[in-house]
């Protein structure tokens, strides 16, 4: 939204701002650990993987730490139960693709193509 803003241009500031937004009791330990990591990166930039900045690394850490492991299973179940409503084929196709993506399914799989049809 604000690519020209100082916060967006400086990866360390971007990370600190992001962490300030999610600083809640249930995630406080994880957030504090990331703040310490940021301080280490600020002192020793060589700690970052080659070719990555702090924001890229923090984003990956966040996705790993707070990944919804049940999302794929839930999407598979929803995909099995998916039916077209009121002849709205566009909505059905969109939902089928979305659920297939979330389920990490191969949409070219003959079983899924049969189910789609």
N, C-alpha and C positions, 0 to 999 in steps of 0.2 A: 504494500500500500504506500509506503513512504521510502522508496528505494534511495532517495537522496538524503534522507535523515541520517544524522550521525549514528544513531543506534543501529540502523540497518547496515551501514557501511563498515562498522567496526565489529568483527566477529565476537570479540570478548564482551563488548558492551551489549551486543545483541543477545548473547547467552545470559548475561547477568539480568537483563530485562525479562527475558523469558522465565528464568528461574524465580524472579520476584513475583510473577503472575501465578505460579503454581505452588507457592510456599504455604502449604496447609499441613495441619497436624499429622495426617496419615502418610504424607510423603516427605516430611521434614528431614528424616535421615538421608534419603536419597538426594534431596536438594542440597543439604549441607555438604555431602560428599562431592557433589558437582561444583559447589563454590570452592572447596579446597582444591579440586582439580584445576579450576580456572586460575586460582592463585599460582599454582605450580606452573601452569602453561605461561602465565604472564612473566614469571621469573625465568623460565627455561623453555622458550618456544620450540626447541628441538624435541620436546616430549611429544609433540604432535606427529601423527603419521605423515610421511612424505606426501605432499600434494594436497593435504587437507587442512582446513582451518578449524578453529574451535567450534564454530556453529555447526559445521557438517558432522563433526564427531559427537557433539552433544545431542544433535537430532537423532543420530543412530543409537546412542545410549538410551535416550528417552523411549524410542520405539521398542528397543529390546526389553527395557525394564517394565514397560506398561503395555505390552502386547496383549491383546485379547485372544488367548489361545482357543477359546471356544467359538470365536467368530467363524472359522472355517467349518466347523461341525454344524453350527446353527445354519449357516448358509446352505450347506449340503441338504439339510432337512427341509429348509424352505424351498429349495430348488426342486426337490422330489414332490412337494405338495403344490407347486405353482400351477395355476390354471388361468386361462384367459378369461377375463371378465367382460361381459357385455360386448363381445366382439372387438374389443380394443387391442388390435394386434400390435400397434406401436408400443403401447405400455407393456404388453407381454414380452416383446422382444427386448426392450430396455431392461426390464426386471430380470429376465433370463440371463442376459449378459452380465448385469451387476452381480447377481447371486453367483453366477459361474466364476466371476473374477474373485469374489470373496471366498468361495469354496476352493479356490485354486484348482479348478477343474479344466480339463482340456475340452473346449467347446466343440472340437471336431471329432470327439469320441463318438463312435456309432451308437452307443447306448444313450448318450445325452441327446444326440440328434433325433433318435427315435422318440425320446421323452419330449423333446421340443415339438416335434410334429404332432 
